[in-house]
Amino acid sequence: MKVGCWALLAGALLGAIIGGILGAAVGDPLAAALGISNFEGERGFFIAFVLIPLFLIVGAILGSWLVRRRQRPTLSNQGDDQT
């Protein structure tokens, strides 16, 4: 069974949304643990311009990979080509 473009796009979009939310939630404690100060919004800029985009990209890649992995044929149905 082939994975459609829409399924991959939906997986990437959902992964990016979850990644962005996770990046925002984990960002402040992670920035504090890294020793980034709050002076003039340094910590906020680090979260907004480094962590959230990083989590968005990783989430999108993982989301599309999981959709692709879920649609991969198993050993039991490899011979069932219905194209």
Backbone as a chain_set.jsonl record, in Angstrom:
{"seq": "MKVGCWALLAGALLGAIIGGILGAAVGDPLAAALGISNFEGERGFFIAFVLIPLFLIVGAILGSWLVRRRQRPTLSNQGDDQT", "coords": {"N": [[0.845, -1.176, 0.0], [0.667, 2.122, -0.946], [1.717, 5.259, 0.352], [-0.13, 8.187, 0.428], [0.322, 11.573, -0.731], [-1.149, 13.409, 0.73], [-1.54, 12.135, 3.169], [1.066, 12.029, 4.163], [1.571, 14.765, 4.329], [-0.37, 15.53, 6.211], [0.545, 14.081, 8.422], [3.036, 15.319, 8.795], [2.197, 17.937, 9.358], [0.658, 17.586, 11.7], [2.668, 16.55, 13.343], [4.379, 18.783, 13.414], [2.78, 20.654, 14.742], [2.448, 19.419, 17.255], [5.144, 19.302, 17.958], [5.767, 22.065, 18.102], [4.134, 22.897, 20.228], [5.218, 21.33, 22.258], [7.833, 22.327, 22.245], [7.384, 24.936, 23.134], [6.412, 24.414, 25.684], [8.51, 23.05, 26.947], [10.546, 24.773, 26.639], [11.159, 27.013, 28.452], [12.034, 25.793, 30.975], [14.219, 24.359, 29.918], [15.831, 26.377, 28.823], [16.437, 27.741, 31.155], [17.913, 25.782, 32.478], [20.107, 25.707, 30.815], [21.298, 28.019, 31.472], [20.602, 30.5, 30.416], [19.944, 33.882, 30.567], [17.26, 35.997, 31.786], [17.39, 38.577, 31.127], [16.508, 41.377, 29.302], [14.849, 39.833, 27.688], [16.22, 37.614, 26.715], [15.943, 34.84, 27.16], [13.343, 34.379, 26.215], [13.634, 35.082, 23.485], [15.444, 33.09, 22.737], [13.848, 30.82, 23.071], [11.742, 31.38, 21.263], [13.021, 31.751, 18.754], [14.883, 29.732, 18.422], [14.395, 27.214, 19.849], [11.569, 26.559, 19.434], [11.286, 26.629, 16.511], [13.14, 24.56, 15.963], [11.966, 22.337, 17.255], [9.597, 22.279, 15.788], [10.491, 21.547, 13.197], [11.729, 19.058, 13.689], [9.501, 17.689, 14.698], [7.802, 17.699, 12.44], [9.289, 16.149, 10.637], [9.438, 13.71, 12.07], [6.697, 13.142, 12.27], [5.876, 12.737, 9.571], [7.557, 10.601, 8.987], [6.606, 8.644, 10.75], [4.037, 8.219, 9.691], [4.72, 7.204, 7.188], [6.125, 4.916, 7.985], [4.123, 3.471, 9.239], [2.523, 2.758, 7.108], [4.05, 1.016, 5.667], [4.484, -2.108, 4.037], [4.044, -5.27, 5.658], [5.599, -8.456, 6.401], [3.612, -10.35, 6.057], [1.807, -9.352, 4.15], [3.225, -8.695, 1.829], [3.142, -9.766, -0.749], [0.755, -8.953, -1.785], [-0.032, -7.115, -4.134], [-1.986, -4.629, -5.286], [-2.278, -2.918, -7.562]], "CA": [[0.0, 0.0, 0.0], [1.454, 3.341, -1.032], [1.267, 6.372, 1.181], [-0.453, 9.356, -0.366], [0.948, 12.846, -0.357], [-1.965, 14.073, 1.751], [-1.282, 11.482, 4.451], [2.373, 12.501, 4.629], [1.429, 16.17, 4.698], [-1.117, 15.582, 7.463], [1.452, 13.622, 9.469], [4.028, 16.369, 9.031], [1.522, 19.065, 9.992], [0.345, 17.215, 13.073], [3.937, 16.479, 14.058], [4.873, 20.135, 13.628], [1.949, 21.273, 15.781], [2.82, 18.811, 18.532], [6.502, 19.75, 18.244], [5.733, 23.461, 18.521], [3.569, 22.966, 21.585], [6.215, 20.748, 23.15], [8.939, 23.277, 22.333], [6.979, 26.059, 23.981], [6.257, 23.944, 27.06], [9.796, 22.615, 27.489], [11.525, 25.816, 26.367], [11.605, 27.804, 29.6], [12.912, 25.026, 31.867], [15.446, 24.01, 29.229], [16.653, 27.587, 28.746], [16.936, 28.014, 32.507], [18.95, 24.79, 32.766], [21.283, 26.076, 30.03], [21.857, 29.229, 32.054], [20.277, 31.685, 29.618], [19.322, 34.837, 31.487], [15.994, 36.615, 31.398], [17.675, 39.988, 30.893], [16.051, 41.9, 28.012], [14.127, 38.82, 26.92], [17.115, 36.644, 26.082], [15.36, 33.504, 27.233], [12.2, 34.361, 25.301], [14.136, 35.047, 22.112], [16.014, 31.759, 22.523], [12.733, 29.882, 22.908], [10.966, 31.7, 20.067], [13.771, 31.703, 17.5], [15.745, 28.551, 18.331], [13.77, 25.963, 20.285], [10.29, 26.254, 18.776], [11.519, 26.173, 15.128], [13.808, 23.261, 15.976], [10.965, 21.33, 17.599], [8.674, 22.207, 14.651], [11.119, 20.792, 12.113], [11.871, 17.663, 14.125], [8.154, 17.132, 14.777], [7.302, 17.465, 11.083], [10.014, 15.004, 10.087], [8.994, 12.506, 12.763], [5.307, 12.867, 11.916], [5.8, 12.126, 8.24], [8.23, 9.307, 9.066], [5.702, 7.692, 11.397], [2.99, 7.869, 8.727], [5.353, 6.337, 6.183], [6.456, 3.649, 8.632], [2.874, 2.763, 9.524], [1.964, 2.292, 5.854], [4.966, 0.075, 5.029], [3.951, -3.463, 4.07], [4.689, -6.229, 6.543], [5.931, -9.714, 5.737], [2.406, -11.127, 5.753], [1.061, -8.838, 3.004], [4.108, -8.174, 0.805], [2.78, -10.244, -2.065], [-0.561, -8.461, -2.172], [0.012, -5.898, -4.928], [-3.276, -4.355, -5.895], [-2.155, -1.661, -8.308]], "C": [[0.892, 1.241, 0.0], [0.836, 4.431, -0.166], [1.016, 7.563, 0.276], [0.235, 10.602, 0.15], [0.176, 13.534, 0.762], [-1.745, 13.46, 3.126], [0.058, 11.935, 5.018], [2.307, 13.955, 5.083], [0.679, 16.318, 6.022], [-0.251, 15.126, 8.627], [2.493, 14.664, 9.814], [3.408, 17.563, 9.75], [1.189, 18.766, 11.449], [1.611, 17.113, 13.913], [4.51, 17.843, 14.364], [4.081, 20.852, 14.719], [2.329, 20.738, 17.152], [4.229, 19.251, 18.931], [6.555, 21.194, 18.715], [5.197, 23.637, 19.925], [4.57, 22.425, 22.598], [7.407, 21.682, 23.323], [8.613, 24.462, 23.219], [6.886, 25.644, 25.445], [7.599, 23.617, 27.71], [10.832, 23.737, 27.413], [12.039, 26.554, 27.581], [12.459, 26.989, 30.571], [14.246, 24.65, 31.211], [16.386, 25.216, 29.126], [17.223, 27.952, 30.111], [18.054, 27.043, 32.865], [20.229, 25.093, 31.994], [21.931, 27.368, 30.52], [21.608, 30.49, 31.252], [19.485, 32.649, 30.496], [18.016, 35.377, 30.908], [16.182, 38.086, 31.032], [17.34, 40.368, 29.457], [15.463, 40.823, 27.104], [14.998, 37.789, 26.23], [16.5, 35.253, 26.044], [14.174, 33.369, 26.285], [12.618, 34.306, 23.838], [14.737, 33.693, 21.78], [14.908, 30.734, 22.288], [12.033, 30.118, 21.578], [11.725, 31.479, 18.764], [14.702, 30.507, 17.355], [14.964, 27.282, 18.649], [12.484, 25.63, 19.54], [10.492, 25.883, 17.304], [12.207, 24.815, 15.055], [12.821, 22.132, 16.268], [9.938, 21.182, 16.48], [9.24, 21.334, 13.531], [11.242, 19.322, 12.481], [10.508, 16.988, 14.212], [7.575, 16.821, 13.405], [7.988, 16.255, 10.449], [9.557, 13.71, 10.753], [7.552, 12.14, 12.421], [5.174, 12.212, 10.555], [6.482, 10.764, 8.221], [7.331, 8.257, 9.703], [4.56, 7.28, 10.472], [3.549, 6.913, 7.686], [5.65, 4.956, 6.762], [5.199, 2.817, 8.878], [2.289, 2.149, 8.253], [2.862, 1.281, 5.138], [4.399, -1.343, 5.114], [4.744, -4.365, 5.013], [4.972, -7.506, 5.77], [4.684, -10.48, 5.309], [1.663, -10.633, 4.513], [1.966, -8.252, 1.918], [3.712, -8.597, -0.586], [1.467, -9.718, -2.584], [-0.458, -7.124, -2.878], [-1.306, -5.698, -5.619], [-3.218, -3.032, -6.646], [-2.791, -1.75, -9.65]], "O": [[1.768, 1.383, 0.853], [-0.379, 4.508, 0.018], [1.86, 7.907, -0.553], [0.667, 10.674, 1.3], [0.768, 14.165, 1.637], [-1.76, 14.166, 4.134], [0.173, 12.196, 6.216], [2.909, 14.332, 6.089], [1.053, 17.14, 6.859], [-0.303, 15.718, 9.705], [2.804, 14.875, 10.987], [4.022, 18.136, 10.649], [1.413, 19.599, 12.326], [1.627, 17.541, 15.067], [5.067, 18.058, 15.441], [4.657, 21.577, 15.53], [2.512, 21.504, 18.098], [4.484, 19.54, 20.101], [7.309, 21.517, 19.633], [5.728, 24.417, 20.716], [4.746, 23.001, 23.672], [7.935, 21.815, 24.427], [9.465, 24.939, 23.968], [7.234, 26.414, 26.339], [7.795, 23.881, 28.896], [11.88, 23.657, 28.054], [13.251, 26.711, 27.73], [13.529, 27.457, 30.962], [15.281, 24.627, 31.877], [17.594, 25.083, 29.319], [18.358, 28.418, 30.212], [19.04, 27.438, 33.489], [21.323, 24.773, 32.461], [22.992, 27.76, 30.034], [22.345, 31.464, 31.402], [18.477, 32.272, 31.094], [17.72, 35.231, 29.722], [15.219, 38.76, 30.665], [17.833, 39.752, 28.512], [15.577, 40.908, 25.881], [14.568, 37.157, 25.265], [16.535, 34.574, 25.017], [14.025, 32.342, 25.623], [12.029, 33.572, 23.044], [14.564, 33.193, 20.669], [15.022, 29.881, 21.407], [11.757, 29.17, 20.844], [11.132, 31.062, 17.769], [15.255, 30.287, 16.278], [14.879, 26.377, 17.818], [12.333, 24.508, 19.059], [9.913, 24.889, 16.865], [11.893, 24.007, 14.181], [12.841, 21.096, 15.603], [9.452, 20.077, 16.239], [8.537, 20.483, 12.985], [10.903, 18.444, 11.687], [10.375, 15.824, 13.833], [6.927, 15.79, 13.225], [7.337, 15.436, 9.801], [9.313, 12.716, 10.068], [7.223, 10.96, 12.297], [4.439, 11.237, 10.402], [6.034, 9.862, 7.514], [7.294, 7.112, 9.253], [4.157, 6.117, 10.468], [2.908, 5.918, 7.345], [5.444, 3.943, 6.093], [5.222, 1.594, 8.738], [1.623, 1.116, 8.324], [2.471, 0.742, 4.103], [3.886, -1.736, 6.161], [5.961, -4.233, 5.143], [4.614, -7.613, 4.597], [4.707, -11.184, 4.299], [0.954, -11.414, 3.879], [1.521, -7.394, 1.156], [3.929, -7.841, -1.534], [1.095, -10.008, -3.721], [-0.768, -6.093, -2.282], [-1.705, -6.511, -6.452], [-4.018, -2.132, -6.393], [-2.777, -0.779, -10.406]]}, "num_chains": 1, "name": "protein.A"}
